Amino acid sequence: MKFRLLCAPLLLVLTFTAAAADPKDNQIENVRRVPPLGVKVSEKDRAELQAGLASLATQMQVLREQLRTQPKLLELLPDVEIFHKAVRVALTYDEFSKSNEIATARALLKTGYERALALKQGRTPWLTTNGLVVRGFTSKIDGSVQPYGVVLPEACPGCAPFRLDIWFHGRGETLSELNFIAGRQKDPGQFTPAKTIVLHVYNRFCNPARFAGETDVFEALDHVKKWQPVDEDRILVRGFSMGGASCWDFATHHAWRWAAANPGAGFSETADFLKVFQSEDLKPQPWEQKLWRLYDATDYAINIFNVPTVAYSGEDDKQKQAADMMEKAMAAEGLKLTHIIGPKTGHKYEPNAKKQVEELVDAAAAKGRNPVPTQVKFTTFTLRYNKMAWVEVDGLEEHWERGRVDAELNKDGNSIKATTKGVTAVTFAFDAGKYPLDPKKPATILIDGQKLSAPGATGAFAAHFRKENGKWQAVQLPASSNPGPALAKRHGLQGPIDDAFMDSFMFVRPTSAALNPKVGAWVRGEMQHAITHWRQQFRGDARVKDDSVVTDADIAAHNLVLWGDPQSNKLLARIADKLPVKWGANGLVVAGKTYDAGSHVPVLIYPNPLNPRRYVVINSSFTYREYDYLNNARQTPKLPDWAVVDISKPVTSRFPGDIAAAGFFGEKWDVK
């Protein structure tokens, strides 16, 4: 249903920062810096903060040594490190946006020091309090410490485990770790439901919970669940502005996890939003347009079939467009969106509308998630997002084209019925204690009208099926279980290039001269750009090692980003003959076409021949650049699985040179 309120009392004082809409931000040649450089710090203040950082660093080192034999306490060190990092980063990289943040830095150092001393004495007072608490975890992606905030309810007999609401924040180009932590120490946020944990995720700065920000959400959630009793069937996703966009993404891409979703404003797709809100004349490359399907929530609208979704918009807010687009996409699937509209209201919550949102969301949370729905309707364009409740898609006919599974349980018939489109492998799986059919009898499996069967199970149940020559057949293992010698795209190993930076990665620096001086200069410039912009945009320090000291453990643990050419990078030389490109002094051969090796460089992602469970990336970090930082809807992959860069043309705020050719590998990682 669509609700429209007829009266408009005083608006809430709290407002939100909308995404940038300045026409100047459409000028590729004149891009402002994000984050902006901050105010000048006096020598006196700088010296004081440096002394405080050194003192806290000493305490942290003492703690590491002291707690080496006490892993449970050592695990809490990130709760101290987040304060040191917040001040260090702001001071080192000139990110104090206002002069009063110097005092904030002093306060954060004091809190960090107090926590360090308490931990040294075996005390953890911040773990036993309620209200506003800031904590940290160590990211698996780059080893950085990342902060998050929680609003904790009072412990009470009979009220645990708690409902948990994940709240996604709005855009803030000065939202450094310092400002995020300070805010989470004093502001409980827009919604604080009773007997509910509210998790405020940082999402790596001005990032709509995409890429590393997406991974961080689940790491933060898992971290909370280690320390607080959380009801798995009452976890919700909520947010406003950029956070509303994040909420749309999480609601549609991970729908089976949530009891309800509550997006406000934001954006739900790329093309129309940038035309309407940013007045941008879009001229995407074919692969770029196809890659909008990674995050466009409108393409995944059917996935919220089982998720109560309450959208909110101000009537006068341009970003109402997001819910309007989702409403249209859902209607095409036969679904209706509950859309609360605050009358005569811009980019903020209107009080009566806010109250109505609270009532609807609280009712959905009280009902909770059904972990084993009778019907599942699932669509995806990539194996990155391959699961919906008890249905897992293990293979697609073609990435970035729609795959669809509609499945239904029939308990009376002890059967599962499914219809598919664009899918080549599927698994039906239930956790132990969740199998809804008769465990003592074989289950009848009907896929696209074809009858198969699967044995029952008293514990966990999983039945795997693969389509070959147009016929489905039962198989012992899912298509994703082991890449083996015959490579195939699978969940977590499907590209595009940006996918490598959603898990642990390492930059591998060349130590020899390149085949061509121009190539060497371009590689050095791009690698430094990647290191700098990973820190600025994803708020961590990329792991970097020389090619000569990379170990077998590194190869096992990380996606490797190899910079250079086969002559300059020893690891690249080891695998050069196993990659789908040929690169030598006589030329660069990609997809059957030869390019001048002195002026062309390949960038690509591929299963690492030294460890096919991990990626190898050649000469690229995440693929969107400075121009795309200016509006969060632009933060989508700009290159596919492979590309050839003409480095005789200048690097721009959008690309690392002229893109001479680009494309996707096939489903078996073959060159198309």
C-alpha positions, 0 to 999 in steps of 0.5 A: 500500500501507499500511505500519504499523510495529510497533516505536517507538524513541525519537522524533526530537527535532525536532518541528513546529508544528501548525495552531491548534486552540484553540476560542477560534479559532472565535470570530469576534467575538474574534480574536487578532492574527496575527502577534502583537506582539513583545517591547518593544525597548529604546531603546538596542537600537532606536537601534543597529539603526536605525543598522545599517539606515541603514548597510546601506541606504547601502551598498545604494544605493551598489551600485545606482549602481555596478552599474548597468552590471553587470547580472549583479552587480546581479541579486544585490542581493536577496541583500543586501536580504533581510537589511535587510528582515528587520531593518527589518520586525521593528523597524518593526512590533514583530515580535521575538517573543523578546528574543534575536532582537535579537542575531539581528538584529545578526548578520543586519545584519553578514552583509548588510553583508559581502555588500554589501562583497563585491559592491562588490568584485565578489566573490560567495563565497556563490555558490561555497560548499556547505551552508546558503545563504540567498538572495533574489529580487525578487517579480513580484507586489509588487516585494518581496524574498523569502528562501529557503534552500538546502542545496547539495551539494558540486560533483563531476565527473559528479554534476550536474545535481542532484536538487532537493527543495522543502521546505514548512515548517510553521505558525509564527505568529512566522516572520518573515523574521528567524526564517526566515533565521536558521533557514536559516543553521543548520538543514539541515532534516528530510531532506538526501539525498545529491547533492541540492539542498534548497530551503526556501521561505518562502511569505510567512510563515504561508501554506500556499504559496497565492496569492502563496505559490504564485507565490513557490515557482515564482519561487524554483525558477526562481531556483535553476535560474539558479545551480545545475544542476538535473535537471528530471526529478528535482524533488520536493515535500515538507513536514510539517504546514502544509507537508504541506498545501502538498505535497498542493496542489502534488502534485495541482495541478502533478503533471506537474512532479514526480518524486515527492511526500512530504506529511506530516500537514497537511490535504488539504481544507477541510470535514472537516479543520476539523470534525475538527481545529478542531471548527468548525461550518461554515456556508459561503455557496454560493460559498465552498463551491464555491471550496473546489475551488480548493485541495482536493487531494481533488478533484484526486486522479486527477492524481497518477496518474503521480506516486509519492506517499509520505504519512506520518502519526503514528498518534496525530496528528489530522492523519493525517486528511489522508492518510486523506481522500486515500487515500479520494479516490484509492481512488475513482479506482482509485489506492492511496496509499503511507501510512507510519504511525509507531506511537504517534506524534503530530505528528512523524516516528518514526525507523523510519518516517522511514527507510522514507519516505527509502528509498521517496522516494529510489527514486522520485527515482532513477527520475525523472519521465517528461516524456511519459507514455503516459497522462494523467489530468487533472481541474480545476475552474479554468483556473488549473490547466489543464495536465497533461504534454502535455494543456492544458485551454483552456476549461471548460463551467462554472468550479468544476464538474469538467472531465476529460480522459483521454488516451493516446498510441498510437505504433504507430497514430500517434495520440492518443485522448482522452475529455473531460467538462466541457471545451470546448477542449483542446491537445495539446503537446510540447516540441521533441525530445519529440514521441513520434509520427512527425513526418513523418506526420499524427497521428490525433486521436480526441476523444470518439470523433470523428476528427480529425487534426493535422500532424506536427512536427520541432520543437515540436508543438501541436494545438488543438481546440475544441468547438462545438455538440457537435462538436470541430474543429481550430483554428489557435490555442488558446482562450487565445491572445488574449482579443480583443473576445469575452472568455472565461475563460482560464488566468490570466484566470478569477477569482475575486477572489483570483486577481489577487494571484497576479501583479503588481498595483497599488492605485490610490488615488482622489483625488476625493470619493466620491458618498457620504461613507459610501462614501468612508469605507468605501473609505479604511478598506478600502484601508488594511486591504488595505495593512496586511494585505498586509504582515502576511500576504504580507510585502510592500509593495503598490504604491500610486499615485494615480489621476492618475499611473497610466501606460500602462506601469502598465496594461500591467504590472499587475492594477489594483485600483481603490479608490473609485467612478466619481466619486472614481477617475479610472481607474474613471470611464474604464472604468465604462461597460465594466464589467458593473455600472452605478454612479451617484448613482441606484443600483448595478445588478448582475445586474439588481437595483438597490441603494442607492448610498449604502449598497452598494458592488460588489467584483469582478474583470474583464478590464481594458477598457484591457488585457484581458490583465490584471485590473481589481479593484474595491474588494477585496484578497485576500478572507479576513480575520483570522478565517481567519488562525487556521487555514491550512485557512481560507485560501481565497477568501471571495468569488467573481467579484463581490459587493455589499457592504452597508456600512451593516452593520459590517466583521467579521473575515470580511467587509467588511460584509454580503454582499447578493449574490455570484456568478460570471461566466459563461465569457465574463465575462457576468453569470449 
